[in-house]
Amino acid sequence: MLDATFIVVIAGAFLAALFNAMFSAGGALIVLAATSTVLPIQAIVPIHSTLMLGSTVSRIFMFYEHIDWRIVRPFLVGSLIGAAIGARVYIELPETIIATAIAIVMLVALWLPQVGWRPKLRHPWAIVGFLHTLISTLFAYGALFHAVVLHTGLERRQIVGTMAGCLTGMGVFKIAGYAGFGFDYLPYAHIIGGAVVVSFIGTAVGKRIGEGLSEEKFRLVYRILITITALRLLYTGLR
């Protein structure tokens, strides 16, 4: 008989893949909500990374031709460094300060009107990869990348595919870091395996539904979901 933990986490993984395929956002929060209700606290952040892999890998397969590798490659360089640092300090930094700061950055990046001047950084995506991964490694979700990518001019399928490429690499780096510093994934192998399977199904369903979604509706839903993420972070930081 399947236990409640397995059912809740698997259902969360399916819904996460569905939302991520449609909107490229929202899935991380769904998984976080599911795992935080049934898993031990010390397991939530490391397990979160493995559960999201099924969603991101399946999106690579289904949106491969839309991936912008000019963004993915430098992002992964920064991500590798961010994961190495984040896994080492794992939850030891003051969560309230970082949560508040990243929430403000997300909201500004997402809702600030387009302006003609932008800082000309040589490797902006490496910096985004580092910061996003560092926060994600410490607190299970980063979301900075989600806010910034909306201003790249990529269309919906390009955003979904490009984010999948970036976040898959990030997930691998995070898992390696947690395992390297002693977290044991073996007791959760059956949950992880089940999550990967249902994530492919959720992505296929979400892609089909998302094909009928207009670009305007996609961006509106995307902004709303990321705003909710930011407000949740802000609440965590200020409470």
Sine and cosine of phi, psi and omega as CSV:
sin_phi,cos_phi,sin_psi,cos_psi,sin_omega,cos_omega
0.00,0.00,0.68,-0.73,0.01,-1.00
-0.97,0.24,0.69,-0.72,0.00,-1.00
-1.00,0.05,0.18,-0.98,-0.07,-1.00
-0.90,0.44,-0.59,0.81,-0.01,-1.00
-0.86,0.50,-0.75,0.67,-0.01,-1.00
-0.87,0.49,-0.73,0.69,-0.05,-1.00
-0.89,0.45,-0.72,0.69,-0.04,-1.00
-0.90,0.43,-0.71,0.70,-0.04,-1.00
-0.92,0.38,-0.67,0.74,0.00,-1.00
-0.91,0.42,-0.67,0.74,0.05,-1.00
-0.89,0.46,-0.65,0.76,0.04,-1.00
-0.89,0.45,-0.65,0.76,0.01,-1.00
-0.90,0.43,-0.64,0.76,0.03,-1.00
-0.90,0.44,-0.75,0.66,0.00,-1.00
-0.90,0.44,-0.59,0.80,0.03,-1.00
-0.89,0.45,-0.72,0.69,0.02,-1.00
-0.89,0.45,-0.64,0.77,0.02,-1.00
-0.87,0.49,-0.78,0.63,0.00,-1.00
-0.91,0.42,-0.66,0.76,-0.02,-1.00
-0.91,0.41,-0.59,0.81,0.04,-1.00
-0.93,0.36,-0.55,0.84,-0.02,-1.00
-0.99,0.14,-0.69,0.72,-0.17,-0.99
-0.85,-0.52,-0.12,0.99,-0.09,-1.00
0.85,0.53,0.43,0.90,-0.01,-1.00
-0.35,-0.94,0.32,-0.95,0.08,-1.00
0.99,-0.12,-0.44,0.90,-0.07,-1.00
-0.91,0.42,-0.66,0.75,-0.03,-1.00
-0.87,0.49,-0.64,0.77,0.01,-1.00
-0.93,0.37,-0.60,0.80,0.02,-1.00
-0.90,0.45,-0.72,0.69,0.03,-1.00
-0.90,0.44,-0.66,0.75,0.01,-1.00
-0.89,0.46,-0.67,0.75,0.02,-1.00
-0.90,0.44,-0.66,0.75,-0.02,-1.00
-0.92,0.38,-0.75,0.67,-0.06,-1.00
-0.93,0.37,-0.56,0.83,-0.05,-1.00
-0.94,0.34,-0.26,0.97,0.01,-1.00
-1.00,-0.01,-0.33,0.94,-0.12,-0.99
-0.77,-0.64,-0.29,0.96,-0.04,-1.00
-0.99,-0.17,0.42,-0.91,0.13,-0.99
-0.86,0.51,0.57,-0.82,-0.11,-0.99
-0.83,0.56,-0.67,0.74,-0.06,-1.00
-0.93,0.35,-0.22,0.98,-0.02,-1.00
-0.99,-0.14,-0.23,0.97,-0.15,-0.99
-0.87,0.50,-0.78,0.63,-0.09,-1.00
-0.92,0.38,-0.77,0.64,0.02,-1.00
-0.88,0.47,-0.64,0.77,-0.02,-1.00
-0.94,0.35,-0.55,0.83,0.01,-1.00
-0.80,0.60,-0.66,0.75,-0.02,-1.00
-0.89,0.45,-0.66,0.75,-0.02,-1.00
-0.94,0.34,-0.60,0.80,-0.03,-1.00
-0.93,0.37,-0.52,0.86,0.01,-1.00
-0.97,0.22,-0.32,0.95,-0.04,-1.00
-0.88,0.47,-0.63,0.78,0.01,-1.00
-0.86,0.51,-0.66,0.75,0.01,-1.00
-0.92,0.40,-0.72,0.69,-0.08,-1.00
-0.95,0.31,-0.65,0.76,0.02,-1.00
-0.90,0.43,-0.68,0.73,0.00,-1.00
-0.90,0.44,-0.57,0.82,0.05,-1.00
-0.93,0.36,-0.52,0.85,0.08,-1.00
-0.88,0.48,-0.71,0.70,0.00,-1.00
-0.89,0.46,-0.65,0.76,-0.13,-0.99
-1.00,0.00,-0.28,0.96,-0.01,-1.00
-0.81,-0.59,0.40,0.92,-0.14,-0.99
-0.84,0.54,-0.68,0.74,-0.08,-1.00
-0.93,0.36,-0.20,0.98,-0.01,-1.00
-0.98,-0.18,0.00,1.00,-0.05,-1.00
-0.95,0.31,0.73,-0.68,0.09,-1.00
-0.99,-0.12,0.99,-0.16,-0.09,-1.00
-0.95,0.32,-0.27,0.96,0.07,-1.00
-0.92,0.40,-0.40,0.92,0.07,-1.00
-1.00,-0.03,-0.67,0.75,-0.11,-0.99
-0.89,0.45,-0.73,0.68,-0.11,-0.99
-0.87,0.50,-0.81,0.58,0.02,-1.00
-0.91,0.40,-0.54,0.84,0.05,-1.00
-0.85,0.53,-0.71,0.71,-0.05,-1.00
-0.93,0.37,-0.50,0.86,0.07,-1.00
-0.89,0.46,-0.76,0.65,0.05,-1.00
-0.91,0.41,-0.59,0.81,-0.03,-1.00
-0.89,0.45,-0.63,0.77,0.00,-1.00
-0.86,0.50,-0.68,0.73,0.01,-1.00
-0.93,0.36,-0.69,0.72,0.00,-1.00
-0.88,0.48,-0.65,0.76,0.00,-1.00
-0.93,0.37,-0.63,0.77,0.00,-1.00
-0.89,0.45,-0.68,0.73,0.01,-1.00
-0.95,0.32,-0.72,0.69,-0.05,-1.00
-0.89,0.46,-0.66,0.75,-0.01,-1.00
-0.91,0.42,-0.52,0.86,-0.02,-1.00
-0.95,0.31,-0.66,0.75,-0.05,-1.00
-1.00,-0.02,-0.16,0.99,0.01,-1.00
0.01,1.00,0.99,-0.13,0.12,-0.99
0.93,0.36,0.21,0.98,-0.04,-1.00
-1.00,-0.03,-0.30,0.95,0.04,-1.00
-0.97,0.23,0.38,-0.93,0.01,-1.00
-0.90,0.43,0.95,-0.31,-0.10,-0.99
-0.90,0.44,-0.58,0.81,-0.08,-1.00
-0.90,0.44,-0.66,0.75,-0.03,-1.00
-0.92,0.39,-0.74,0.68,-0.04,-1.00
-0.92,0.39,-0.67,0.74,-0.02,-1.00
-0.88,0.47,-0.68,0.73,0.00,-1.00
-0.91,0.42,-0.70,0.71,-0.04,-1.00
-0.90,0.44,-0.72,0.69,-0.05,-1.00
-0.94,0.35,-0.53,0.85,0.05,-1.00
-0.90,0.44,-0.67,0.74,0.01,-1.00
-0.90,0.43,-0.69,0.73,0.02,-1.00
-0.88,0.48,-0.69,0.72,-0.01,-1.00
-0.88,0.47,-0.73,0.68,-0.05,-1.00
-0.90,0.43,-0.64,0.77,0.03,-1.00
-0.91,0.40,-0.72,0.69,-0.02,-1.00
-0.90,0.44,-0.54,0.84,-0.09,-1.00
-0.99,0.13,-0.61,0.79,-0.16,-0.99
-0.94,-0.34,-0.14,0.99,0.04,-1.00
-0.91,0.41,0.76,-0.65,0.01,-1.00
-0.86,0.51,0.47,-0.88,0.03,-1.00
-0.87,0.49,0.72,-0.69,0.03,-1.00
-0.83,-0.56,0.38,-0.92,-0.05,-1.00
-0.96,0.29,-0.54,0.84,-0.04,-1.00
-1.00,-0.09,0.71,-0.70,0.13,-0.99
-0.65,-0.76,0.56,-0.83,0.03,-1.00
-0.88,0.48,0.71,-0.70,-0.06,-1.00
-1.00,-0.09,1.00,-0.03,0.04,-1.00
-1.00,-0.06,0.59,-0.81,-0.05,-1.00
-0.93,0.36,-0.64,0.77,-0.02,-1.00
-0.74,-0.67,0.94,0.35,-0.08,-1.00
-0.90,0.45,-0.58,0.81,-0.06,-1.00
-0.96,0.28,-0.42,0.91,0.11,-0.99
-0.92,0.39,-0.63,0.77,0.03,-1.00
-0.92,0.38,-0.71,0.71,0.04,-1.00
-0.87,0.49,-0.68,0.73,0.01,-1.00
-0.88,0.48,-0.67,0.75,0.02,-1.00
-0.90,0.44,-0.78,0.62,-0.07,-1.00
-0.92,0.40,-0.71,0.70,-0.01,-1.00
-0.87,0.49,-0.71,0.70,-0.04,-1.00
-0.93,0.36,-0.62,0.78,0.02,-1.00
-0.86,0.51,-0.75,0.66,0.00,-1.00
-0.91,0.41,-0.68,0.74,-0.02,-1.00
-0.90,0.44,-0.61,0.79,0.00,-1.00
-0.92,0.39,-0.56,0.83,-0.03,-1.00
-0.99,0.15,-0.61,0.79,-0.18,-0.98
-0.79,-0.62,0.25,0.97,0.08,-1.00
0.98,0.20,-0.39,0.92,0.04,-1.00
-0.62,-0.78,0.64,-0.77,0.00,-1.00
-0.94,-0.34,-0.84,0.55,0.11,-0.99
0.93,0.37,-0.09,1.00,0.06,-1.00
-0.88,0.47,-0.69,0.72,0.01,-1.00
-0.86,0.51,-0.63,0.77,0.00,-1.00
-0.86,0.51,-0.65,0.76,-0.02,-1.00
-0.95,0.31,-0.66,0.75,-0.08,-1.00
-0.95,0.31,-0.63,0.78,-0.11,-0.99
-0.91,0.41,-0.36,0.93,-0.01,-1.00
-0.91,0.42,-0.38,0.92,-0.03,-1.00
-0.99,-0.13,0.27,0.96,-0.04,-1.00
-1.00,0.06,-0.29,0.96,-0.08,-1.00
1.00,0.01,0.01,1.00,0.06,-1.00
-0.94,0.34,0.56,-0.83,0.07,-1.00
-1.00,0.09,0.08,-1.00,-0.20,-0.98
-0.81,0.59,-0.77,0.64,-0.06,-1.00
-0.92,0.39,-0.54,0.84,0.07,-1.00
-0.92,0.39,-0.63,0.77,0.04,-1.00
-0.90,0.44,-0.72,0.69,-0.01,-1.00
-0.87,0.50,-0.75,0.66,-0.03,-1.00
-0.92,0.38,-0.69,0.72,-0.03,-1.00
-0.91,0.41,-0.67,0.74,0.05,-1.00
-0.90,0.43,-0.59,0.81,0.03,-1.00
-0.88,0.47,-0.70,0.72,0.02,-1.00
-0.88,0.47,-0.69,0.72,-0.01,-1.00
-0.92,0.39,-0.72,0.69,-0.12,-0.99
-0.97,0.24,-0.42,0.91,0.10,-1.00
-0.91,0.41,-0.75,0.66,0.05,-1.00
-0.87,0.49,-0.68,0.73,0.02,-1.00
-0.86,0.50,-0.69,0.72,0.00,-1.00
-0.87,0.49,-0.66,0.75,0.03,-1.00
-0.89,0.46,-0.69,0.72,0.01,-1.00
-0.89,0.46,-0.67,0.74,-0.02,-1.00
-0.91,0.42,-0.72,0.69,-0.01,-1.00
-0.88,0.48,-0.69,0.72,0.03,-1.00
-0.87,0.48,-0.63,0.77,0.00,-1.00
-0.91,0.41,-0.74,0.67,0.01,-1.00
-0.87,0.49,-0.71,0.70,0.00,-1.00
-0.90,0.44,-0.63,0.78,0.00,-1.00
-0.90,0.44,-0.49,0.87,0.01,-1.00
-0.99,-0.16,0.28,0.96,0.25,-0.97
0.94,-0.33,-0.01,1.00,0.00,-1.00
-0.97,0.24,0.72,-0.69,-0.03,-1.00
-0.99,-0.14,0.93,-0.38,-0.01,-1.00
-1.00,0.08,-0.26,0.96,-0.15,-0.99
-0.84,0.54,-0.68,0.74,-0.01,-1.00
-0.89,0.46,-0.27,0.96,-0.05,-1.00
-0.94,-0.33,0.22,0.97,-0.10,-1.00
-0.87,0.50,-0.64,0.77,-0.04,-1.00
-0.93,0.37,-0.58,0.82,0.04,-1.00
-0.93,0.36,-0.69,0.73,0.00,-1.00
-0.89,0.46,-0.71,0.71,0.01,-1.00
-0.88,0.47,-0.70,0.72,0.03,-1.00
-0.90,0.44,-0.62,0.78,0.00,-1.00
-0.90,0.43,-0.63,0.77,0.02,-1.00
-0.89,0.46,-0.68,0.73,-0.02,-1.00
-0.89,0.45,-0.78,0.63,-0.05,-1.00
-0.94,0.35,-0.39,0.92,0.03,-1.00
-0.92,0.40,-0.62,0.79,0.06,-1.00
-0.90,0.44,-0.64,0.77,0.03,-1.00
-0.91,0.40,-0.72,0.69,0.01,-1.00
-0.88,0.48,-0.63,0.78,0.02,-1.00
-0.91,0.41,-0.66,0.75,0.01,-1.00
-0.89,0.46,-0.69,0.73,0.02,-1.00
-0.92,0.39,-0.69,0.72,-0.01,-1.00
-0.90,0.44,-0.61,0.80,0.03,-1.00
-0.90,0.43,-0.66,0.75,-0.01,-1.00
-0.91,0.42,-0.70,0.72,0.02,-1.00
-0.92,0.39,-0.65,0.76,-0.06,-1.00
-0.92,0.38,-0.40,0.92,-0.01,-1.00
-0.88,0.48,-0.46,0.89,0.00,-1.00
-1.00,-0.04,0.13,0.99,-0.04,-1.00
-1.00,-0.05,0.80,-0.60,-0.01,-1.00
-0.94,0.33,0.38,-0.92,0.00,-1.00
-0.86,0.50,-0.63,0.78,-0.03,-1.00
-0.91,0.41,-0.71,0.71,0.01,-1.00
-0.91,0.41,-0.62,0.78,0.02,-1.00
-0.86,0.52,-0.75,0.66,-0.05,-1.00
-0.92,0.39,-0.57,0.82,0.03,-1.00
-0.91,0.41,-0.75,0.66,0.01,-1.00
-0.89,0.45,-0.64,0.77,0.02,-1.00
-0.85,0.52,-0.75,0.66,0.00,-1.00
-0.88,0.47,-0.66,0.75,-0.02,-1.00
-0.90,0.44,-0.71,0.70,-0.02,-1.00
-0.90,0.44,-0.68,0.73,-0.01,-1.00
-0.94,0.33,-0.56,0.83,0.07,-1.00
-0.89,0.46,-0.66,0.75,0.05,-1.00
-0.87,0.49,-0.67,0.74,0.05,-1.00
-0.86,0.51,-0.72,0.69,-0.02,-1.00
-0.90,0.44,-0.68,0.74,0.00,-1.00
-0.91,0.42,-0.58,0.82,0.06,-1.00
-0.91,0.42,-0.67,0.74,0.07,-1.00
-0.87,0.49,-0.70,0.71,-0.02,-1.00
-0.88,0.47,-0.66,0.75,0.04,-1.00
-0.88,0.48,-0.67,0.74,0.02,-1.00
-0.88,0.48,-0.64,0.76,-0.04,-1.00
-0.96,0.28,-0.50,0.87,-0.11,-0.99
-0.99,-0.17,-0.24,0.97,-0.08,-1.00
-0.96,0.28,0.00,0.00,0.00,0.00
